[in-house]
Every structure is written in C-alpha cells, then in structure tokens.
Amino acid sequence: MARAATLLMAALLLSGCGSSGTSGIELQNRKPAEQLARERQEALSPGSVYSGWRVFQNKCASCHGPAATGTAMAPNLLPRVREMGSRRFVGLVLTRYDWALPPGGTKGSEAQIDAALQRQPGMAVSMPAWQGEPSVSAHIVDLYAYLTARADGSQGTGAPAR
C-alpha cells in the first residue's frame, strides 16, 4: 500500500512537470540565459573603430603617426596588424617592451638606454607596455578594431564615423 501511494505521488509530480510546471521553469530561466548570451555576444563584438581611433590619437599617434603609418620614432603599424590576430595584438600592446638593438649591441645596455633617452635614431625603445594604462587596456579591442580597419583599407586616415 505504501509503495502504491509512493508511485501515485511520483506519477502526479511527474505529470505536473510535463505541463505548466516546465514552462514556468523555462520562463524563469529564459531571461538570464538570454542576458548571458547577449553579454557573451557583446564580449565577442569586433570593437568600436571610433573609440579605437580616439585611444590611438591620444596614446599612440605621437610615436606611430596620426594615421598609424609610422614616424622616425616608431614603425608603420598597418603591415604588422595585417599579419597578426587579435590575441597577439593584445599581448604585444599590453605587455611588450622590444628594444631596437644597434649593430653588436646588447639588449638593454646602459649605452642603449642613454641613447634612447636622448632620442638618438635607431636606438629608441620601440614600445612601452600599456597594461597599466586604463584608457588603453579598457579599449584594447577598440584599438585593434581601428588598426585592423586602417590595415584593410576600410578606414581612411581621418576620424571614423561615430
């Protein structure tokens, strides 16, 4: 008798889950799932070319030039960006220090550091790490979007549309 009552209760509970019980649970869970999906999609978005341009003009243009085509102090970024993916770009911009070595020089030598501080051609530090700079690290995807657009020709030398 107890076993029959247990089976009857189980059958009643299971039959309730198949009707409005399931849809109530789905409706309760649907909004957070949709929100998570939207947030994930935003995280995977390609970034804002305009925001990247603003960061570039503020932090990078003084060395790489306003159009990212290089100066005597720093190289043209467009061919370099064409050859790298977003992960490599982020790694290089946020953490890399790369010294330009003179012939026969040693990496980070005192003479090289002095020459870099005096801005002697061919002796300068090619790029600082930007991970400690919030305006760069917070907009690194945007910076990549801008430079990629410049590199593929979809963005000209002027300011992008907002």
C-alpha positions as CSV (number, residue, x, y, z in Angstrom):
1,M,0.0,0.0,0.0
2,A,2.8,2.4,0.9
3,R,4.6,1.5,-2.3
4,A,1.4,2.2,-4.4
5,A,1.0,5.6,-2.7
6,T,4.6,6.5,-3.4
7,L,4.2,5.5,-7.1
8,L,0.9,7.5,-7.3
9,M,2.7,10.6,-5.8
10,A,5.6,10.2,-8.2
11,A,3.2,9.9,-11.2
12,L,1.3,13.0,-10.1
13,L,4.5,15.0,-9.6
14,L,5.9,13.9,-13.0
15,S,2.6,14.7,-14.8
16,G,2.7,18.2,-13.2
17,C,6.2,18.8,-14.5
18,G,5.1,18.0,-18.1
19,S,2.5,20.8,-18.2
20,S,2.7,24.3,-16.8
21,G,5.5,23.4,-14.3
22,T,8.1,23.0,-17.1
23,S,7.1,26.2,-18.9
24,G,7.2,28.1,-15.7
25,I,10.7,27.0,-15.0
26,E,11.8,27.8,-18.6
27,L,10.2,31.2,-18.4
28,Q,12.1,31.9,-15.2
29,N,15.4,30.8,-16.6
30,R,14.9,32.3,-20.1
31,K,15.7,35.9,-19.2
32,P,19.1,35.2,-17.5
33,A,20.1,32.8,-20.4
34,E,19.2,35.5,-23.0
35,Q,21.1,38.1,-21.0
36,L,24.1,35.9,-20.7
37,A,24.0,35.2,-24.5
38,R,23.8,38.9,-25.2
39,E,26.7,39.7,-22.9
40,R,28.8,36.9,-24.5
41,Q,28.0,38.3,-28.0
42,E,29.0,41.8,-26.8
43,A,32.2,40.4,-25.5
44,L,32.9,38.9,-28.9
45,S,32.0,42.0,-30.7
46,P,34.6,43.4,-33.0
47,G,35.0,46.7,-31.1
48,S,34.4,50.3,-31.9
49,V,36.6,51.8,-34.7
50,Y,35.8,55.3,-33.4
51,S,36.7,54.5,-29.8
52,G,39.9,52.8,-31.0
53,W,40.8,55.9,-33.1
54,R,40.4,58.1,-30.1
55,V,42.7,55.9,-28.0
56,F,45.2,55.7,-30.8
57,Q,45.2,59.5,-31.3
58,N,45.6,60.0,-27.5
59,K,48.2,57.4,-26.7
60,C,49.9,56.1,-29.9
61,A,49.9,58.8,-32.6
62,S,52.8,60.7,-31.1
63,C,55.1,57.9,-32.0
64,H,53.3,55.9,-34.8
65,G,51.9,59.0,-36.5
66,P,48.2,60.1,-36.7
67,A,47.4,57.6,-39.4
68,A,49.5,54.7,-37.9
69,T,51.8,54.8,-40.9
70,G,54.9,55.3,-38.8
71,T,57.4,58.1,-38.0
72,A,61.2,58.2,-37.3
73,M,60.4,57.1,-33.8
74,A,58.1,54.1,-34.4
75,P,57.2,51.8,-37.3
76,N,54.2,51.7,-39.6
77,L,51.7,49.5,-37.8
78,L,49.4,48.7,-40.8
79,P,51.5,45.8,-42.3
80,R,52.2,44.5,-38.9
81,V,48.5,44.4,-37.9
82,R,47.6,42.7,-41.2
83,E,49.8,39.8,-40.1
84,M,48.6,39.2,-36.6
85,G,45.4,38.2,-34.9
86,S,43.7,39.9,-32.0
87,R,45.3,37.7,-29.3
88,R,48.8,38.5,-30.5
89,F,48.0,42.2,-30.8
90,V,46.7,42.4,-27.3
91,G,49.7,40.6,-25.9
92,L,52.1,42.8,-27.8
93,V,50.4,46.1,-26.9
94,L,49.7,45.3,-23.2
95,T,53.0,43.6,-22.2
96,R,55.8,44.0,-24.7
97,Y,58.9,46.0,-24.4
98,D,61.1,45.5,-27.5
99,W,64.5,47.2,-27.8
100,A,65.9,48.2,-31.1
101,L,69.4,47.0,-31.0
102,P,72.4,48.7,-32.6
103,P,74.8,46.5,-34.5
104,G,76.8,44.5,-32.0
105,G,74.7,45.9,-29.1
106,T,73.4,44.0,-26.2
107,K,69.8,44.1,-25.1
108,G,69.1,46.8,-22.6
109,S,72.7,48.0,-22.3
110,E,73.4,51.3,-20.5
111,A,74.6,52.9,-23.7
112,Q,71.4,51.9,-25.4
113,I,69.2,53.2,-22.6
114,D,71.1,56.5,-22.6
115,A,70.7,56.8,-26.4
116,A,67.0,56.0,-26.1
117,L,66.6,58.7,-23.5
118,Q,68.4,61.2,-25.8
119,R,66.1,60.0,-28.7
120,Q,69.0,59.0,-31.0
121,P,67.8,57.4,-34.2
122,G,67.8,53.6,-34.3
123,M,68.4,53.3,-30.5
124,A,64.9,54.0,-29.1
125,V,62.7,51.7,-27.2
126,S,60.2,50.6,-29.7
127,M,57.2,50.5,-27.5
128,P,56.2,50.6,-23.8
129,A,53.8,48.1,-22.2
130,W,50.4,49.6,-21.8
131,Q,48.7,47.2,-19.4
132,G,48.9,49.7,-16.6
133,E,47.2,52.4,-18.6
134,P,43.4,52.1,-18.0
135,S,42.4,54.0,-21.2
136,V,44.4,51.6,-23.3
137,S,43.6,48.3,-21.5
138,A,39.9,49.1,-21.3
139,H,39.7,49.8,-25.0
140,I,42.2,47.3,-26.4
141,V,39.5,45.7,-28.6
142,D,38.6,49.1,-29.9
143,L,42.2,49.9,-30.7
144,Y,42.5,46.6,-32.6
145,A,39.3,47.4,-34.5
146,Y,40.7,50.8,-35.6
147,L,44.1,49.5,-36.6
148,T,42.5,46.5,-38.4
149,A,40.2,48.9,-40.3
150,R,43.2,51.0,-41.2
151,A,45.2,48.0,-42.3
152,D,42.4,46.5,-44.5
153,G,41.6,49.9,-46.1
154,S,38.1,50.2,-44.7
155,Q,39.1,53.2,-42.6
156,G,40.9,56.2,-44.1
157,T,43.3,58.5,-42.4
158,G,40.7,60.8,-40.9
159,A,38.4,60.4,-38.0
160,P,35.9,57.5,-38.4
161,A,32.2,58.0,-38.2
162,R,30.7,57.5,-34.7
